[in-house]
Amino acid sequence: MAFTFFNNREPRQFNYKPRFYDPKKEESTGDARRDFARNLHDEWQSKRNHTADRKNNFSITILFMVFLVVILGIIIWKFF
């Protein structure tokens, strides 16, 4: 067994297998990909709008509750 300070291994090999490019197939899958992307975007956008509406409703509800607590506090303070 030989003792060396530096490990001189062979470089790692990359097993690359080129594929055949078919423009017709790419065109047909491109349409499907665009349709899928459009549907995904529309679904995401509708959920995003729904969430934004819910957040706005929640903030209005919190504001209303704070207003009620303040009014009730003033009423209780005046009568007691």
DORONU-728738 format. One record per residue (C-alpha): residue in one letter; x, y, z. Coordinates in steps of 0.25 Angstrom, whole numbers, plus 2048, in hexadecimal, padded with zeros to 3 digits. Each point is the difference from the previous one (the first is absolute). Example, Ala and Ser with C-alpha at 12.3 -4.5 7.8 and 13.67 -1.06 7.14 Angstrom:
2
A8317EE81F
S80680E7FE
//
This chain:
80
M800800800
A80680D7FC
F7FF80C809
T7FD80E7F9
F7FD80E806
F7F78047F4
N7F57F87FB
N8018007F1
R7F37F97FC
E7F98007F2
P7F680B7FE
R7F27FC801
Q7F97FC7F3
F7F38067FC
N7F77F67F8
Y7F980A7F6
K7F67FA7F6
P7FB80A7F6
R7F28007FC
F7F98027F3
Y7F980D7FF
D7F27FF7F9
P7FB80E7FD
K7F17FB7FD
K8007F980E
E80680C807
E7F58097F9
S7F57F6805
T8057FF80E
G80280F800
D7F18037FF
A7FD7F680B
R80A807809
R7FB80D7FD
D7F27FC803
F8047F980D
A80880D804
R7F48097FC
N7F67F7808
L80A80080C
H80280F800
D7F18027FF
E7FD7F780C
W80B806808
Q7FB80E7FD
S7F27FD804
K8057FA80D
R80880C802
N7F58097FE
H7F77F880A
T80B80180B
A80180F7FE
D7F1802801
R8007F780D
K80C808806
N7F980D7FD
N7F37FB806
F8087FB80C
S80680E802
I7F38077FF
T7FA7F680B
I80C803809
L7FE80F7FE
F7F17FE804
M8037F880C
V80A80A805
F7F680B7FE
L7F57F9808
V80A7FD80B
V80380F801
I7F18047FF
L7FD7F680B
G80C805808
I7FB80E7FF
I7F27FD804
I8047F780C
W80A80B805
K7F580B7FF
F7F67F8808
F8097FB80B
//
